[in-house]
Amino acid sequence: MTGRPGIVLHYDDGGPGDRGPAAADTPMVLVHGWLGSSDAWSAQLPLLRSRRRAVAVDLRGHGGSDTPGHGYGTADLAADLAETVEHLGIAPVVVVGHSMGASAATVLAVRRPDLVRALVLIDPDYAGDPAGRALLQSIADRPDDDAVHVGVIELFARRIDAATTSTQLRDRHRREVMAVAPAVVTASLRANIDDPSSIRFRPAAEPVLARRTQPVLSFHRDGERARLEETLATHPASRAVLVPGAGHWIHQEQVDLVDAETERWLASLD
């Protein structure tokens, strides 16, 4: 476990050490999405760890990590990741992020490019339609943490889990959301909406995305977001993969596709 002063983060570390300069063997840090945990990567870890060291992190307030009442802005999460990478002495790393984890990975790459060699981002939550802010704000403005938690559970069931093809995954995601402390749900939701470092919505996201100098492989279920990703790419090796019909957890629904595309792309970086 590691973290910034006063915050202890849990992580799952395993696999061989970095065996050389090849991108395919570069250590990885895996960052789950909002209200998830490092368990989100259970399908990926066996393959990843057959080739490289892979560290799956629990963000603050999630999984086995500490649950402070503050510090849930994207910049805070990125700083926690930077501390973890430096503590482990594994930089530069490939950062794999899902949803909110993709936003934290992006801010980390922009603010600490010395720590990040490449990014693999799965259905990122950044650069969303600004019209979506009102719905999230209406939930965040509920009178107490329990009411906010209920609203978020309903939101997941209605807007995200409904697009997930697997009943088993839908049940798993509901359990994950219910397991997070209501105070953390409220604090992280409000930070996602209002924190100055948030890149949840356009147009605030675009300038940050365009500052990434690393190659980026991204997986999207939405064509508009995939096109935006390609428009803002600065590294010639960057690539956006559209996965039509997928749900939000693309890496859990289409494990073989994500694994194969990722390994092929990392090998090409050499």
C-alpha positions as CSV (number, residue, x, y, z in Angstrom):
1,M,0.0,0.0,0.0
2,T,1.1,3.6,-0.6
3,G,-0.3,7.0,-1.0
4,R,0.2,10.7,-0.3
5,P,0.5,11.9,3.3
6,G,-2.5,10.7,5.3
7,I,-3.9,8.6,2.4
8,V,-3.2,4.9,2.0
9,L,-4.0,3.3,-1.3
10,H,-4.4,-0.4,-1.9
11,Y,-3.0,-2.0,-5.0
12,D,-2.6,-5.5,-6.4
13,D,0.9,-5.9,-7.8
14,G,2.2,-8.9,-9.7
15,G,4.0,-10.2,-12.8
16,P,7.6,-10.1,-13.9
17,G,9.7,-7.0,-13.7
18,D,10.5,-4.8,-16.7
19,R,12.6,-7.1,-18.9
20,G,13.9,-4.4,-21.3
21,P,13.0,-1.4,-23.5
22,A,10.3,-3.0,-25.5
23,A,6.9,-1.4,-25.0
24,A,5.2,-4.8,-24.7
25,D,7.2,-5.4,-21.5
26,T,6.9,-2.0,-19.9
27,P,5.1,-2.1,-16.5
28,M,1.4,-1.3,-16.4
29,V,-0.7,0.6,-14.0
30,L,-4.4,-0.2,-14.3
31,V,-7.0,2.3,-13.0
32,H,-10.7,1.4,-12.6
33,G,-13.7,3.6,-13.2
34,W,-16.0,5.5,-10.9
35,L,-17.3,3.4,-8.0
36,G,-15.4,0.4,-9.1
37,S,-12.2,-1.2,-7.8
38,S,-9.1,-3.0,-8.9
39,D,-11.2,-6.2,-9.3
40,A,-12.4,-4.7,-12.6
41,W,-9.2,-6.0,-14.2
42,S,-9.5,-9.6,-13.1
43,A,-10.0,-10.8,-16.7
44,Q,-7.0,-8.9,-18.0
45,L,-4.4,-9.6,-15.3
46,P,-3.5,-13.2,-16.2
47,L,-2.4,-12.3,-19.7
48,L,-0.8,-9.0,-18.8
49,R,1.2,-10.6,-16.0
50,S,2.5,-13.3,-18.3
51,R,4.5,-10.6,-20.0
52,R,5.0,-7.7,-17.6
53,R,4.5,-6.3,-14.2
54,A,1.0,-5.0,-13.8
55,V,-0.3,-3.0,-10.8
56,A,-4.0,-2.6,-10.4
57,V,-4.8,0.4,-8.1
58,D,-7.8,1.1,-5.9
59,L,-8.5,4.9,-6.2
60,R,-9.1,6.7,-2.9
61,G,-12.5,6.0,-1.5
62,H,-12.8,2.8,-3.6
63,G,-11.9,-0.9,-2.9
64,G,-9.4,-1.3,-0.1
65,S,-8.1,2.2,-0.2
66,D,-8.7,4.9,2.4
67,T,-11.9,6.9,2.2
68,P,-11.2,10.6,3.1
69,G,-14.0,13.1,2.9
70,H,-12.2,15.3,0.4
71,G,-9.7,15.2,-2.5
72,Y,-11.8,13.5,-5.2
73,G,-10.9,15.9,-8.0
74,T,-9.2,14.5,-11.1
75,A,-6.0,16.2,-10.2
76,D,-6.1,14.6,-6.8
77,L,-6.6,11.1,-8.2
78,A,-3.8,11.7,-10.7
79,A,-1.5,12.8,-7.9
80,D,-2.3,9.6,-6.0
81,L,-1.3,7.6,-9.1
82,A,1.9,9.6,-9.5
83,E,2.8,8.8,-5.8
84,T,2.2,5.1,-6.4
85,V,4.3,4.9,-9.5
86,E,7.2,6.8,-7.8
87,H,6.9,4.7,-4.7
88,L,7.1,1.5,-6.8
89,G,10.0,2.8,-8.9
90,I,8.5,1.6,-12.2
91,A,8.3,4.7,-14.3
92,P,7.7,5.2,-17.1
93,V,4.6,3.0,-17.3
94,V,1.7,2.3,-19.6
95,V,-1.4,3.5,-17.8
96,V,-4.6,1.6,-18.6
97,G,-7.7,3.5,-17.5
98,H,-11.5,2.9,-17.7
99,S,-14.1,5.7,-17.5
100,M,-13.1,8.0,-14.7
101,G,-9.8,6.1,-14.5
102,A,-9.1,7.3,-18.1
103,S,-9.6,10.9,-17.0
104,A,-7.2,10.4,-14.1
105,A,-4.7,8.7,-16.4
106,T,-4.9,11.6,-18.9
107,V,-4.3,14.3,-16.2
108,L,-1.4,12.2,-14.9
109,A,0.1,12.0,-18.4
110,V,-0.2,15.7,-18.9
111,R,1.1,16.8,-15.5
112,R,3.7,14.1,-15.1
113,P,4.8,13.0,-18.6
114,D,8.0,11.6,-17.1
115,L,5.9,8.9,-15.5
116,V,3.8,7.8,-18.5
117,R,5.0,6.1,-21.6
118,A,1.7,5.4,-23.2
119,L,-2.1,5.4,-22.4
120,V,-4.7,2.7,-23.0
121,L,-8.1,4.2,-22.3
122,I,-11.4,2.3,-22.3
123,D,-14.7,4.1,-22.8
124,P,-13.3,7.3,-21.2
125,D,-15.8,9.5,-19.3
126,Y,-14.0,12.7,-20.4
127,A,-15.3,15.2,-23.1
128,G,-19.0,14.4,-22.5
129,D,-21.8,16.5,-23.8
130,P,-22.3,19.5,-21.6
131,A,-26.0,18.9,-21.7
132,G,-25.4,15.9,-19.4
133,R,-24.3,18.2,-16.5
134,A,-27.8,19.1,-15.5
135,L,-28.8,15.5,-14.7
136,L,-25.7,14.8,-12.6
137,Q,-26.1,18.1,-10.8
138,S,-29.7,17.2,-10.0
139,I,-28.5,14.1,-8.2
140,A,-25.6,15.8,-6.5
141,D,-28.0,18.4,-5.1
142,R,-30.1,15.9,-3.2
143,P,-30.4,16.6,0.5
144,D,-28.0,14.0,1.9
145,D,-25.4,11.4,1.0
146,D,-27.9,8.5,1.2
147,A,-30.2,10.2,-1.2
148,V,-27.3,11.0,-3.6
149,H,-26.2,7.3,-3.4
150,V,-29.7,6.1,-4.3
151,G,-29.8,8.5,-7.2
152,V,-26.4,7.2,-8.5
153,I,-27.5,3.6,-8.2
154,E,-30.6,4.4,-10.2
155,L,-28.5,6.3,-12.8
156,F,-26.1,3.3,-13.2
157,A,-29.1,0.9,-13.6
158,R,-30.9,3.1,-16.1
159,R,-28.1,4.5,-18.3
160,I,-25.1,2.2,-18.0
161,D,-26.1,-1.2,-16.8
162,A,-28.9,-1.3,-19.3
163,A,-26.4,-1.2,-22.1
164,T,-24.4,-4.2,-20.6
165,T,-25.1,-7.4,-22.4
166,S,-24.3,-9.7,-19.5
167,T,-26.7,-10.2,-16.6
168,Q,-23.8,-11.3,-14.4
169,L,-21.9,-8.1,-15.2
170,R,-25.0,-5.9,-14.5
171,D,-25.4,-7.5,-11.1
172,R,-21.7,-7.1,-10.4
173,H,-21.7,-3.4,-11.2
174,R,-24.8,-2.8,-9.0
175,R,-23.0,-4.5,-6.1
176,E,-19.9,-2.3,-6.7
177,V,-21.9,0.9,-6.6
178,M,-23.8,-0.1,-3.5
179,A,-20.5,-1.0,-1.7
180,V,-19.0,2.5,-1.9
181,A,-19.6,4.8,1.1
182,P,-22.4,7.3,0.4
183,A,-20.1,10.2,1.4
184,V,-17.6,9.1,-1.2
185,V,-20.3,8.9,-3.9
186,T,-21.4,12.4,-3.1
187,A,-17.9,13.9,-2.9
188,S,-16.7,12.2,-6.1
189,L,-19.8,13.1,-8.0
190,R,-19.6,16.8,-7.1
191,A,-15.9,16.8,-7.9
192,N,-16.6,15.3,-11.3
193,I,-19.0,18.1,-12.0
194,D,-17.4,21.2,-10.4
195,D,-13.7,20.6,-9.6
196,P,-11.4,22.9,-11.6
197,S,-9.4,19.8,-12.8
198,S,-12.4,17.9,-14.1
199,I,-12.4,17.0,-17.8
200,R,-15.8,15.3,-17.6
201,F,-17.4,17.8,-20.1
202,R,-16.6,19.7,-23.2
203,P,-15.2,22.2,-23.8
204,A,-13.0,22.0,-20.8
205,A,-11.7,18.6,-21.8
206,E,-10.3,19.4,-25.2
207,P,-7.3,21.5,-24.3
208,V,-6.2,18.9,-21.8
209,L,-6.6,16.0,-24.2
210,A,-4.6,17.9,-26.8
211,R,-1.7,18.3,-24.4
212,R,-1.0,14.6,-24.2
213,T,2.3,13.9,-25.9
214,Q,2.2,10.1,-25.4
215,P,0.7,7.6,-27.8
216,V,-2.9,6.8,-26.9
217,L,-5.0,3.7,-27.7
218,S,-8.6,4.3,-26.9
219,F,-11.7,2.0,-27.1
220,H,-15.1,3.7,-27.5
221,R,-18.7,2.6,-27.8
222,D,-19.7,6.1,-29.2
223,G,-18.6,7.1,-32.6
224,E,-18.6,10.9,-31.8
225,R,-16.2,10.3,-28.9
226,A,-14.0,8.2,-31.1
227,R,-13.8,10.9,-33.7
228,L,-13.0,13.5,-31.2
229,E,-10.2,11.3,-29.8
230,E,-8.7,11.1,-33.3
231,T,-9.0,14.8,-33.9
232,L,-7.2,15.7,-30.6
233,A,-4.4,13.0,-31.0
234,T,-0.9,14.5,-31.0
235,H,1.2,11.3,-31.3
236,P,1.3,9.6,-34.7
237,A,0.8,6.2,-33.1
238,S,-2.4,7.1,-31.4
239,R,-5.5,5.1,-32.4
240,A,-9.2,5.1,-31.5
241,V,-11.1,1.8,-31.8
242,L,-14.9,1.9,-32.1
243,V,-16.7,-1.1,-30.6
244,P,-20.3,-0.9,-31.8
245,G,-22.9,-2.2,-29.5
246,A,-20.6,-2.5,-26.5
247,G,-21.6,-1.5,-23.0
248,H,-19.6,0.8,-20.8
249,W,-17.3,-2.0,-19.5
250,I,-15.8,-2.9,-22.9
251,H,-12.8,-4.6,-21.3
252,Q,-15.1,-7.0,-19.3
253,E,-17.6,-7.7,-22.1
254,Q,-15.1,-8.1,-25.0
255,V,-12.0,-9.4,-23.2
256,D,-10.3,-11.0,-26.2
257,L,-10.8,-8.0,-28.4
258,V,-9.3,-5.5,-25.9
259,D,-6.5,-7.8,-25.0
260,A,-5.5,-8.5,-28.6
261,E,-5.8,-4.9,-29.8
262,T,-3.8,-3.7,-26.8
263,E,-0.9,-6.2,-27.2
264,R,-0.7,-5.6,-30.9
265,W,-0.6,-1.9,-30.4
266,L,2.0,-2.0,-27.7
267,A,4.2,-4.2,-29.8
268,S,3.9,-1.7,-32.7
269,L,5.3,1.1,-30.5
270,D,8.7,-0.5,-30.6
